[in-house]
Amino acid sequence: MICLAMPDDTFAVCSMCRKKIPLGSRYFRCSVTACNAGRLKLMFCSLACWDAHLPTARHRNASCIEELAEVKAQG
């Protein structure tokens, strides 16, 4: 069995450039519900990566939401 766990200091990986998003750093997500539904949760390391997402997503009205990469409580 292959384990694809991320290193302890990594929150997620950017959906566009695949750069690691470290814990405690800012990241951006799309305001459109379809981009954050189910298993598909798009996260971007920068505004440039979020901007690169827009032409392929065909959103009518979208904005980015800035969030902080925090440790999620287990349980």
Distance bins in CASP14 RR format, pairs under 12 A and 6 or more apart:
PFRMAT RR
TARGET T0000
AUTHOR 0000-0000-0000
RMODE 2
METHOD distances of the structure
MODEL  1
4 10 0 0 0 0 0 1 0 0 0 0 0
4 13 0 0 0 0 0 1 0 0 0 0 0
6 12 1 0 0 1 0 0 0 0 0 0 0
6 13 1 0 0 1 0 0 0 0 0 0 0
6 20 1 0 0 1 0 0 0 0 0 0 0
6 21 0 0 0 0 1 0 0 0 0 0 0
6 22 0 0 0 0 0 1 0 0 0 0 0
6 23 0 0 0 0 1 0 0 0 0 0 0
6 69 0 0 0 0 0 1 0 0 0 0 0
7 13 0 0 0 0 0 1 0 0 0 0 0
7 20 1 0 0 1 0 0 0 0 0 0 0
7 21 0 0 0 0 0 1 0 0 0 0 0
7 22 0 0 0 0 1 0 0 0 0 0 0
7 23 0 0 0 0 1 0 0 0 0 0 0
8 20 0 0 0 0 0 1 0 0 0 0 0
8 22 0 0 0 0 0 1 0 0 0 0 0
8 23 0 0 0 0 1 0 0 0 0 0 0
8 71 0 0 0 0 1 0 0 0 0 0 0
9 20 0 0 0 0 1 0 0 0 0 0 0
9 21 0 0 0 0 0 1 0 0 0 0 0
9 22 1 0 1 0 0 0 0 0 0 0 0
9 23 1 0 1 0 0 0 0 0 0 0 0
9 24 0 0 0 0 1 0 0 0 0 0 0
9 25 0 0 0 0 1 0 0 0 0 0 0
9 69 0 0 0 0 0 1 0 0 0 0 0
9 71 0 0 0 0 0 1 0 0 0 0 0
10 18 0 0 0 0 0 1 0 0 0 0 0
10 19 0 0 0 0 0 1 0 0 0 0 0
10 20 1 0 1 0 0 0 0 0 0 0 0
10 21 1 0 0 1 0 0 0 0 0 0 0
10 22 1 0 0 1 0 0 0 0 0 0 0
10 23 1 0 0 1 0 0 0 0 0 0 0
10 24 0 0 0 0 0 1 0 0 0 0 0
10 25 0 0 0 0 0 1 0 0 0 0 0
10 27 0 0 0 0 0 1 0 0 0 0 0
10 43 0 0 0 0 0 1 0 0 0 0 0
10 45 0 0 0 0 0 1 0 0 0 0 0
10 69 0 0 0 0 1 0 0 0 0 0 0
10 71 0 0 0 0 0 1 0 0 0 0 0
11 19 0 0 0 0 0 1 0 0 0 0 0
11 20 0 0 0 0 1 0 0 0 0 0 0
11 21 1 0 1 0 0 0 0 0 0 0 0
11 22 1 0 0 1 0 0 0 0 0 0 0
11 23 1 0 1 0 0 0 0 0 0 0 0
11 24 1 0 0 1 0 0 0 0 0 0 0
11 25 1 0 0 1 0 0 0 0 0 0 0
11 26 0 0 0 0 0 1 0 0 0 0 0
11 27 1 0 0 1 0 0 0 0 0 0 0
11 29 0 0 0 0 0 1 0 0 0 0 0
11 41 0 0 0 0 0 1 0 0 0 0 0
11 43 0 0 0 0 1 0 0 0 0 0 0
11 45 0 0 0 0 0 1 0 0 0 0 0
11 67 0 0 0 0 1 0 0 0 0 0 0
11 68 0 0 0 0 1 0 0 0 0 0 0
11 69 1 1 0 0 0 0 0 0 0 0 0
11 70 1 0 0 1 0 0 0 0 0 0 0
11 71 0 0 0 0 1 0 0 0 0 0 0
11 72 0 0 0 0 1 0 0 0 0 0 0
12 18 0 0 0 0 0 1 0 0 0 0 0
12 19 0 0 0 0 0 1 0 0 0 0 0
12 20 1 0 0 1 0 0 0 0 0 0 0
12 21 1 0 1 0 0 0 0 0 0 0 0
12 22 0 0 0 0 1 0 0 0 0 0 0
12 23 0 0 0 0 1 0 0 0 0 0 0
12 24 0 0 0 0 0 1 0 0 0 0 0
12 25 0 0 0 0 0 1 0 0 0 0 0
12 27 1 0 0 1 0 0 0 0 0 0 0
12 28 0 0 0 0 0 1 0 0 0 0 0
12 29 0 0 0 0 1 0 0 0 0 0 0
12 41 0 0 0 0 1 0 0 0 0 0 0
12 42 0 0 0 0 1 0 0 0 0 0 0
12 43 1 0 1 0 0 0 0 0 0 0 0
12 44 0 0 0 0 1 0 0 0 0 0 0
12 45 0 0 0 0 1 0 0 0 0 0 0
12 67 0 0 0 0 0 1 0 0 0 0 0
12 69 1 0 0 1 0 0 0 0 0 0 0
12 70 0 0 0 0 0 1 0 0 0 0 0
12 72 0 0 0 0 0 1 0 0 0 0 0
13 19 1 0 0 1 0 0 0 0 0 0 0
13 20 1 0 1 0 0 0 0 0 0 0 0
13 21 1 0 0 1 0 0 0 0 0 0 0
13 22 0 0 0 0 0 1 0 0 0 0 0
13 27 0 0 0 0 0 1 0 0 0 0 0
13 41 0 0 0 0 0 1 0 0 0 0 0
13 42 0 0 0 0 0 1 0 0 0 0 0
13 43 1 0 0 1 0 0 0 0 0 0 0
13 44 0 0 0 0 0 1 0 0 0 0 0
13 45 0 0 0 0 1 0 0 0 0 0 0
13 49 0 0 0 0 0 1 0 0 0 0 0
13 69 0 0 0 0 0 1 0 0 0 0 0
14 20 1 0 0 1 0 0 0 0 0 0 0
14 21 1 0 0 1 0 0 0 0 0 0 0
14 22 0 0 0 0 0 1 0 0 0 0 0
14 25 0 0 0 0 0 1 0 0 0 0 0
14 27 1 0 0 1 0 0 0 0 0 0 0
14 28 0 0 0 0 1 0 0 0 0 0 0
14 29 0 0 0 0 0 1 0 0 0 0 0
14 42 0 0 0 0 1 0 0 0 0 0 0
14 43 1 0 0 1 0 0 0 0 0 0 0
14 44 1 0 1 0 0 0 0 0 0 0 0
14 45 1 1 0 0 0 0 0 0 0 0 0
14 46 1 0 0 1 0 0 0 0 0 0 0
14 47 0 0 0 0 0 1 0 0 0 0 0
14 48 0 0 0 0 0 1 0 0 0 0 0
14 49 1 0 1 0 0 0 0 0 0 0 0
14 50 0 0 0 0 1 0 0 0 0 0 0
14 52 0 0 0 0 0 1 0 0 0 0 0
14 53 0 0 0 0 1 0 0 0 0 0 0
14 69 0 0 0 0 0 1 0 0 0 0 0
15 21 0 0 0 0 1 0 0 0 0 0 0
15 27 0 0 0 0 0 1 0 0 0 0 0
15 28 0 0 0 0 1 0 0 0 0 0 0
15 29 0 0 0 0 1 0 0 0 0 0 0
15 30 0 0 0 0 1 0 0 0 0 0 0
15 35 0 0 0 0 1 0 0 0 0 0 0
15 36 0 0 0 0 0 1 0 0 0 0 0
15 40 0 0 0 0 1 0 0 0 0 0 0
15 41 0 0 0 0 1 0 0 0 0 0 0
15 42 1 0 1 0 0 0 0 0 0 0 0
15 43 1 0 1 0 0 0 0 0 0 0 0
15 44 1 0 0 1 0 0 0 0 0 0 0
15 45 0 0 0 0 1 0 0 0 0 0 0
15 46 0 0 0 0 0 1 0 0 0 0 0
15 49 1 0 0 1 0 0 0 0 0 0 0
15 50 0 0 0 0 1 0 0 0 0 0 0
15 52 0 0 0 0 1 0 0 0 0 0 0
15 53 1 0 0 1 0 0 0 0 0 0 0
15 56 0 0 0 0 0 1 0 0 0 0 0
15 57 0 0 0 0 0 1 0 0 0 0 0
16 27 0 0 0 0 0 1 0 0 0 0 0
16 28 0 0 0 0 0 1 0 0 0 0 0
16 30 0 0 0 0 0 1 0 0 0 0 0
16 42 0 0 0 0 1 0 0 0 0 0 0
16 43 0 0 0 0 1 0 0 0 0 0 0
16 44 1 0 0 1 0 0 0 0 0 0 0
16 45 1 0 0 1 0 0 0 0 0 0 0
16 46 0 0 0 0 1 0 0 0 0 0 0
16 47 0 0 0 0 0 1 0 0 0 0 0
16 48 0 0 0 0 1 0 0 0 0 0 0
16 49 1 1 0 0 0 0 0 0 0 0 0
16 50 1 0 0 1 0 0 0 0 0 0 0
16 51 0 0 0 0 1 0 0 0 0 0 0
16 52 1 0 1 0 0 0 0 0 0 0 0
16 53 1 0 1 0 0 0 0 0 0 0 0
16 54 0 0 0 0 0 1 0 0 0 0 0
16 55 0 0 0 0 0 1 0 0 0 0 0
16 56 0 0 0 0 1 0 0 0 0 0 0
16 57 0 0 0 0 0 1 0 0 0 0 0
17 43 0 0 0 0 0 1 0 0 0 0 0
17 44 0 0 0 0 1 0 0 0 0 0 0
17 45 1 0 0 1 0 0 0 0 0 0 0
17 46 0 0 0 0 1 0 0 0 0 0 0
17 48 0 0 0 0 1 0 0 0 0 0 0
17 49 1 0 1 0 0 0 0 0 0 0 0
17 50 0 0 0 0 0 1 0 0 0 0 0
17 51 0 0 0 0 0 1 0 0 0 0 0
17 52 0 0 0 0 1 0 0 0 0 0 0
17 53 0 0 0 0 0 1 0 0 0 0 0
18 43 0 0 0 0 0 1 0 0 0 0 0
18 44 0 0 0 0 0 1 0 0 0 0 0
18 45 0 0 0 0 1 0 0 0 0 0 0
18 49 0 0 0 0 1 0 0 0 0 0 0
19 25 0 0 0 0 0 1 0 0 0 0 0
19 27 0 0 0 0 0 1 0 0 0 0 0
19 43 0 0 0 0 0 1 0 0 0 0 0
19 44 0 0 0 0 1 0 0 0 0 0 0
19 45 1 0 1 0 0 0 0 0 0 0 0
19 46 0 0 0 0 1 0 0 0 0 0 0
19 48 0 0 0 0 0 1 0 0 0 0 0
19 49 0 0 0 0 1 0 0 0 0 0 0
20 27 0 0 0 0 0 1 0 0 0 0 0
20 43 0 0 0 0 0 1 0 0 0 0 0
20 45 0 0 0 0 1 0 0 0 0 0 0
20 69 0 0 0 0 0 1 0 0 0 0 0
21 27 1 0 1 0 0 0 0 0 0 0 0
21 28 0 0 0 0 1 0 0 0 0 0 0
21 29 0 0 0 0 0 1 0 0 0 0 0
21 41 0 0 0 0 0 1 0 0 0 0 0
21 42 0 0 0 0 0 1 0 0 0 0 0
21 43 1 0 0 1 0 0 0 0 0 0 0
21 44 0 0 0 0 1 0 0 0 0 0 0
21 45 1 0 1 0 0 0 0 0 0 0 0
21 46 0 0 0 0 1 0 0 0 0 0 0
21 49 0 0 0 0 0 1 0 0 0 0 0
21 67 0 0 0 0 0 1 0 0 0 0 0
21 68 0 0 0 0 0 1 0 0 0 0 0
21 69 1 0 1 0 0 0 0 0 0 0 0
21 70 0 0 0 0 0 1 0 0 0 0 0
22 45 0 0 0 0 1 0 0 0 0 0 0
22 68 0 0 0 0 0 1 0 0 0 0 0
22 69 1 0 0 1 0 0 0 0 0 0 0
22 70 0 0 0 0 0 1 0 0 0 0 0
22 71 0 0 0 0 0 1 0 0 0 0 0
23 68 0 0 0 0 1 0 0 0 0 0 0
23 69 1 0 1 0 0 0 0 0 0 0 0
23 70 1 0 0 1 0 0 0 0 0 0 0
23 71 1 0 0 1 0 0 0 0 0 0 0
23 72 0 0 0 0 0 1 0 0 0 0 0
24 67 0 0 0 0 0 1 0 0 0 0 0
24 68 1 0 1 0 0 0 0 0 0 0 0
24 69 1 0 1 0 0 0 0 0 0 0 0
24 70 1 0 0 1 0 0 0 0 0 0 0
24 71 0 0 0 0 1 0 0 0 0 0 0
25 43 0 0 0 0 0 1 0 0 0 0 0
25 44 0 0 0 0 0 1 0 0 0 0 0
25 45 0 0 0 0 1 0 0 0 0 0 0
25 46 0 0 0 0 0 1 0 0 0 0 0
25 66 0 0 0 0 0 1 0 0 0 0 0
25 67 0 0 0 0 0 1 0 0 0 0 0
25 68 1 0 0 1 0 0 0 0 0 0 0
25 69 1 0 1 0 0 0 0 0 0 0 0
25 70 0 0 0 0 0 1 0 0 0 0 0
26 43 0 0 0 0 0 1 0 0 0 0 0
26 44 0 0 0 0 0 1 0 0 0 0 0
26 45 0 0 0 0 1 0 0 0 0 0 0
26 46 0 0 0 0 1 0 0 0 0 0 0
26 47 0 0 0 0 0 1 0 0 0 0 0
26 50 0 0 0 0 0 1 0 0 0 0 0
26 64 0 0 0 0 0 1 0 0 0 0 0
26 65 0 0 0 0 0 1 0 0 0 0 0
26 66 1 0 1 0 0 0 0 0 0 0 0
26 67 1 0 0 1 0 0 0 0 0 0 0
26 68 1 0 0 1 0 0 0 0 0 0 0
26 69 1 0 0 1 0 0 0 0 0 0 0
26 70 0 0 0 0 0 1 0 0 0 0 0
27 41 0 0 0 0 0 1 0 0 0 0 0
27 42 0 0 0 0 0 1 0 0 0 0 0
27 43 1 0 1 0 0 0 0 0 0 0 0
27 44 1 0 0 1 0 0 0 0 0 0 0
27 45 1 0 0 1 0 0 0 0 0 0 0
27 46 0 0 0 0 1 0 0 0 0 0 0
27 47 0 0 0 0 0 1 0 0 0 0 0
27 49 0 0 0 0 1 0 0 0 0 0 0
27 50 0 0 0 0 1 0 0 0 0 0 0
27 64 0 0 0 0 1 0 0 0 0 0 0
27 65 0 0 0 0 1 0 0 0 0 0 0
27 66 1 0 0 1 0 0 0 0 0 0 0
27 67 1 0 1 0 0 0 0 0 0 0 0
27 68 1 0 0 1 0 0 0 0 0 0 0
27 69 1 0 1 0 0 0 0 0 0 0 0
27 70 0 0 0 0 0 1 0 0 0 0 0
28 35 0 0 0 0 0 1 0 0 0 0 0
28 36 0 0 0 0 0 1 0 0 0 0 0
28 42 0 0 0 0 1 0 0 0 0 0 0
28 43 1 0 0 1 0 0 0 0 0 0 0
28 44 1 0 1 0 0 0 0 0 0 0 0
28 45 1 0 0 1 0 0 0 0 0 0 0
28 46 1 0 0 1 0 0 0 0 0 0 0
28 47 1 0 0 1 0 0 0 0 0 0 0
28 48 0 0 0 0 1 0 0 0 0 0 0
28 49 1 0 0 1 0 0 0 0 0 0 0
28 50 1 0 1 0 0 0 0 0 0 0 0
28 51 0 0 0 0 1 0 0 0 0 0 0
28 52 0 0 0 0 0 1 0 0 0 0 0
28 53 0 0 0 0 1 0 0 0 0 0 0
28 54 0 0 0 0 0 1 0 0 0 0 0
28 62 0 0 0 0 0 1 0 0 0 0 0
28 63 0 0 0 0 1 0 0 0 0 0 0
28 64 1 0 1 0 0 0 0 0 0 0 0
28 65 1 0 0 1 0 0 0 0 0 0 0
28 66 1 0 1 0 0 0 0 0 0 0 0
28 67 1 0 0 1 0 0 0 0 0 0 0
28 68 0 0 0 0 0 1 0 0 0 0 0
28 69 0 0 0 0 0 1 0 0 0 0 0
29 35 1 0 0 1 0 0 0 0 0 0 0
29 36 1 0 0 1 0 0 0 0 0 0 0
29 37 0 0 0 0 0 1 0 0 0 0 0
29 40 0 0 0 0 0 1 0 0 0 0 0
29 41 1 0 0 1 0 0 0 0 0 0 0
29 42 1 0 0 1 0 0 0 0 0 0 0
29 43 1 0 1 0 0 0 0 0 0 0 0
29 44 1 0 0 1 0 0 0 0 0 0 0
29 45 0 0 0 0 0 1 0 0 0 0 0
29 47 0 0 0 0 0 1 0 0 0 0 0
29 49 0 0 0 0 0 1 0 0 0 0 0
29 50 0 0 0 0 1 0 0 0 0 0 0
29 53 0 0 0 0 0 1 0 0 0 0 0
29 62 0 0 0 0 0 1 0 0 0 0 0
29 63 0 0 0 0 0 1 0 0 0 0 0
29 64 1 0 0 1 0 0 0 0 0 0 0
29 65 1 0 1 0 0 0 0 0 0 0 0
29 66 0 0 0 0 1 0 0 0 0 0 0
29 67 1 0 0 1 0 0 0 0 0 0 0
29 68 0 0 0 0 0 1 0 0 0 0 0
29 69 0 0 0 0 0 1 0 0 0 0 0
30 36 1 0 0 1 0 0 0 0 0 0 0
30 37 0 0 0 0 0 1 0 0 0 0 0
30 40 0 0 0 0 0 1 0 0 0 0 0
30 41 0 0 0 0 1 0 0 0 0 0 0
30 42 1 0 1 0 0 0 0 0 0 0 0
30 43 0 0 0 0 1 0 0 0 0 0 0
30 44 1 0 0 1 0 0 0 0 0 0 0
30 47 0 0 0 0 0 1 0 0 0 0 0
30 49 0 0 0 0 0 1 0 0 0 0 0
30 50 1 0 0 1 0 0 0 0 0 0 0
30 51 0 0 0 0 0 1 0 0 0 0 0
30 52 0 0 0 0 0 1 0 0 0 0 0
30 53 1 0 0 1 0 0 0 0 0 0 0
30 54 0 0 0 0 1 0 0 0 0 0 0
30 56 0 0 0 0 0 1 0 0 0 0 0
30 57 1 0 0 1 0 0 0 0 0 0 0
30 59 1 0 0 1 0 0 0 0 0 0 0
30 61 0 0 0 0 0 1 0 0 0 0 0
30 62 1 0 1 0 0 0 0 0 0 0 0
30 63 0 0 0 0 1 0 0 0 0 0 0
30 64 1 0 0 1 0 0 0 0 0 0 0
30 65 1 0 0 1 0 0 0 0 0 0 0
30 66 0 0 0 0 0 1 0 0 0 0 0
30 67 0 0 0 0 0 1 0 0 0 0 0
31 42 0 0 0 0 0 1 0 0 0 0 0
31 50 0 0 0 0 0 1 0 0 0 0 0
31 53 0 0 0 0 0 1 0 0 0 0 0
31 54 0 0 0 0 0 1 0 0 0 0 0
31 57 0 0 0 0 0 1 0 0 0 0 0
31 59 0 0 0 0 1 0 0 0 0 0 0
31 60 0 0 0 0 0 1 0 0 0 0 0
31 61 0 0 0 0 1 0 0 0 0 0 0
31 62 1 0 1 0 0 0 0 0 0 0 0
31 63 1 0 1 0 0 0 0 0 0 0 0
31 64 1 0 0 1 0 0 0 0 0 0 0
31 65 1 0 1 0 0 0 0 0 0 0 0
31 66 0 0 0 0 0 1 0 0 0 0 0
31 67 0 0 0 0 0 1 0 0 0 0 0
32 40 0 0 0 0 0 1 0 0 0 0 0
32 41 0 0 0 0 0 1 0 0 0 0 0
32 42 0 0 0 0 1 0 0 0 0 0 0
32 50 0 0 0 0 0 1 0 0 0 0 0
32 53 0 0 0 0 1 0 0 0 0 0 0
32 54 0 0 0 0 1 0 0 0 0 0 0
32 57 1 0 0 1 0 0 0 0 0 0 0
32 58 0 0 0 0 1 0 0 0 0 0 0
32 59 1 0 1 0 0 0 0 0 0 0 0
32 60 0 0 0 0 1 0 0 0 0 0 0
32 61 0 0 0 0 1 0 0 0 0 0 0
32 62 1 0 1 0 0 0 0 0 0 0 0
32 63 0 0 0 0 1 0 0 0 0 0 0
32 64 0 0 0 0 0 1 0 0 0 0 0
32 65 0 0 0 0 0 1 0 0 0 0 0
33 40 0 0 0 0 0 1 0 0 0 0 0
33 41 0 0 0 0 0 1 0 0 0 0 0
33 42 0 0 0 0 0 1 0 0 0 0 0
33 59 0 0 0 0 0 1 0 0 0 0 0
33 62 0 0 0 0 0 1 0 0 0 0 0
33 65 0 0 0 0 0 1 0 0 0 0 0
34 40 1 0 0 1 0 0 0 0 0 0 0
34 41 0 0 0 0 0 1 0 0 0 0 0
34 42 0 0 0 0 1 0 0 0 0 0 0
34 57 0 0 0 0 1 0 0 0 0 0 0
34 58 0 0 0 0 0 1 0 0 0 0 0
34 59 0 0 0 0 1 0 0 0 0 0 0
34 60 0 0 0 0 0 1 0 0 0 0 0
34 62 0 0 0 0 0 1 0 0 0 0 0
35 41 1 0 0 1 0 0 0 0 0 0 0
35 42 1 0 1 0 0 0 0 0 0 0 0
35 43 0 0 0 0 1 0 0 0 0 0 0
35 44 0 0 0 0 0 1 0 0 0 0 0
35 50 0 0 0 0 0 1 0 0 0 0 0
35 53 1 0 0 1 0 0 0 0 0 0 0
35 54 0 0 0 0 0 1 0 0 0 0 0
35 56 0 0 0 0 0 1 0 0 0 0 0
35 57 1 0 0 1 0 0 0 0 0 0 0
35 58 0 0 0 0 0 1 0 0 0 0 0
35 59 0 0 0 0 1 0 0 0 0 0 0
35 62 0 0 0 0 1 0 0 0 0 0 0
35 63 0 0 0 0 0 1 0 0 0 0 0
35 64 0 0 0 0 0 1 0 0 0 0 0
35 65 0 0 0 0 0 1 0 0 0 0 0
36 42 1 0 0 1 0 0 0 0 0 0 0
36 43 0 0 0 0 1 0 0 0 0 0 0
36 44 0 0 0 0 0 1 0 0 0 0 0
36 57 0 0 0 0 0 1 0 0 0 0 0
36 62 0 0 0 0 0 1 0 0 0 0 0
36 64 0 0 0 0 0 1 0 0 0 0 0
36 65 0 0 0 0 1 0 0 0 0 0 0
36 67 0 0 0 0 0 1 0 0 0 0 0
40 57 0 0 0 0 0 1 0 0 0 0 0
41 65 0 0 0 0 0 1 0 0 0 0 0
41 67 0 0 0 0 0 1 0 0 0 0 0
42 49 0 0 0 0 1 0 0 0 0 0 0
42 50 0 0 0 0 1 0 0 0 0 0 0
42 52 0 0 0 0 0 1 0 0 0 0 0
42 53 1 0 0 1 0 0 0 0 0 0 0
42 54 0 0 0 0 0 1 0 0 0 0 0
42 56 0 0 0 0 0 1 0 0 0 0 0
42 57 0 0 0 0 1 0 0 0 0 0 0
42 59 0 0 0 0 0 1 0 0 0 0 0
42 62 0 0 0 0 0 1 0 0 0 0 0
42 64 0 0 0 0 0 1 0 0 0 0 0
42 65 0 0 0 0 0 1 0 0 0 0 0
43 49 0 0 0 0 1 0 0 0 0 0 0
43 50 0 0 0 0 1 0 0 0 0 0 0
43 53 0 0 0 0 0 1 0 0 0 0 0
43 64 0 0 0 0 0 1 0 0 0 0 0
43 65 0 0 0 0 0 1 0 0 0 0 0
43 66 0 0 0 0 0 1 0 0 0 0 0
43 67 0 0 0 0 1 0 0 0 0 0 0
43 68 0 0 0 0 0 1 0 0 0 0 0
43 69 0 0 0 0 1 0 0 0 0 0 0
44 50 1 0 1 0 0 0 0 0 0 0 0
44 51 0 0 0 0 1 0 0 0 0 0 0
44 52 0 0 0 0 1 0 0 0 0 0 0
44 53 1 0 0 1 0 0 0 0 0 0 0
44 54 0 0 0 0 0 1 0 0 0 0 0
44 57 0 0 0 0 0 1 0 0 0 0 0
44 62 0 0 0 0 0 1 0 0 0 0 0
44 64 1 0 0 1 0 0 0 0 0 0 0
44 65 0 0 0 0 0 1 0 0 0 0 0
44 66 0 0 0 0 0 1 0 0 0 0 0
44 67 0 0 0 0 0 1 0 0 0 0 0
44 69 0 0 0 0 0 1 0 0 0 0 0
45 52 0 0 0 0 0 1 0 0 0 0 0
45 53 0 0 0 0 0 1 0 0 0 0 0
45 64 0 0 0 0 0 1 0 0 0 0 0
45 66 0 0 0 0 0 1 0 0 0 0 0
45 67 0 0 0 0 0 1 0 0 0 0 0
45 69 0 0 0 0 1 0 0 0 0 0 0
46 52 0 0 0 0 1 0 0 0 0 0 0
46 53 0 0 0 0 0 1 0 0 0 0 0
46 64 0 0 0 0 1 0 0 0 0 0 0
46 66 0 0 0 0 0 1 0 0 0 0 0
47 53 0 0 0 0 0 1 0 0 0 0 0
47 54 0 0 0 0 0 1 0 0 0 0 0
47 63 0 0 0 0 0 1 0 0 0 0 0
47 64 1 0 0 1 0 0 0 0 0 0 0
47 65 0 0 0 0 0 1 0 0 0 0 0
47 66 0 0 0 0 1 0 0 0 0 0 0
48 54 0 0 0 0 0 1 0 0 0 0 0
48 64 0 0 0 0 0 1 0 0 0 0 0
49 64 0 0 0 0 1 0 0 0 0 0 0
50 56 0 0 0 0 0 1 0 0 0 0 0
50 57 0 0 0 0 0 1 0 0 0 0 0
50 59 0 0 0 0 0 1 0 0 0 0 0
50 62 0 0 0 0 1 0 0 0 0 0 0
50 63 0 0 0 0 1 0 0 0 0 0 0
50 64 1 0 1 0 0 0 0 0 0 0 0
50 65 0 0 0 0 1 0 0 0 0 0 0
50 66 0 0 0 0 1 0 0 0 0 0 0
50 67 0 0 0 0 0 1 0 0 0 0 0
51 57 0 0 0 0 0 1 0 0 0 0 0
51 59 0 0 0 0 0 1 0 0 0 0 0
51 62 0 0 0 0 0 1 0 0 0 0 0
51 63 0 0 0 0 0 1 0 0 0 0 0
51 64 0 0 0 0 1 0 0 0 0 0 0
52 64 0 0 0 0 0 1 0 0 0 0 0
53 59 0 0 0 0 1 0 0 0 0 0 0
53 62 0 0 0 0 1 0 0 0 0 0 0
53 64 0 0 0 0 1 0 0 0 0 0 0
54 60 0 0 0 0 0 1 0 0 0 0 0
54 61 0 0 0 0 0 1 0 0 0 0 0
54 62 1 0 0 1 0 0 0 0 0 0 0
54 63 0 0 0 0 0 1 0 0 0 0 0
54 64 0 0 0 0 1 0 0 0 0 0 0
55 62 0 0 0 0 0 1 0 0 0 0 0
56 62 0 0 0 0 0 1 0 0 0 0 0
57 64 0 0 0 0 0 1 0 0 0 0 0
END
